[in-house]
Structures are given as C-alpha cells and as structure tokens.
Amino acid sequence: MATFTKFNAFVEALSEKVHNLGSDTLKVMLTNSAPSATNTVKADITEISAGNGYTAGGATITVSSSSQTSGTYKLVLADVTITASGGSIGPFRYVVIYNDTAASDELVAYYDYGSSVSINTGENLTIDFDGSAGFLTIA
C-alpha cells in the first residue's frame, strides 16, 4: 500500500485561498525522484518523461464530491487509471497530486509506493483515492 504524505505548504495555501478543492483542476503526475514535504510547487518535482500513455503534467482528477457535514470537510476523488500503450511507463515511485488551476501549480500531497514501479505495455495503474473515506478530510 502506498504511503500518503501532504506537502507542508498545502496547509498554508489552503488557508490563504490558493486552493478551491471543489472546483480547481487537480492533477496526478509521476516521478521517480523523492519529493520533500517542504516542496511547494510542481516545478520543484522532476516528472518522468511523457509517452506510451503518460501525458506530460499528468492526468486530470475528477472531483466526485466536496462537502462538509457537522464541521468535517471531505474531498472525494474518482480513481485515475493510467494505461501503458506502445511501450512502458516509468520507472516511478511517487504519485504527486497538485493543483493545476493555482497560479504556480501548488502541490497538495504525494503517495510513496516504497520502490520504483514500471507499467508495461497493456498494463494499467489505478490510483485508488478511496471513495469511502475520501482523499482528504479536515475536521
């Protein structure tokens, strides 16, 4: 199971209206270079090369719901599937979520798969954002 880590600056950026998680365009990109919790923007991350089914800048994430109940906010994201075609994708170890709408493509969080992974032709990677518990909850 991949380990979730939020970027430190995300908390401040959220508090200072950089993110509107319910309507901004969130994206998921792949990297094989270890992110640091102190990274702040997409330009701080070295993305893998585009090709074979992987698009530069990563895939767009669909927001399934963004709401609060009794003072607890929950962001639910639809799973993203990346399919390798015409060659492999990777290697990569980290899946980075960032806000493509924000002026500097501010970072949100990343998943660490623990070791480098490649997707071979015809194989899929499904990034499961947990439709039940949600990608993010704030209480």
Secondary structure, 3 states (H helix, E strand, C coil): CCEEEECHHHHHHHHCCCCCCCCCCEEEEEECCCCCCCCCEHHHCCECCCECCECCCCEEECEEEEEEECCEEEEEECCEEEECCCCCEEEEEEEEEEECCCCCCEEEEEEEEEEEEEECCCCEEEECCCCCCCCEEEC
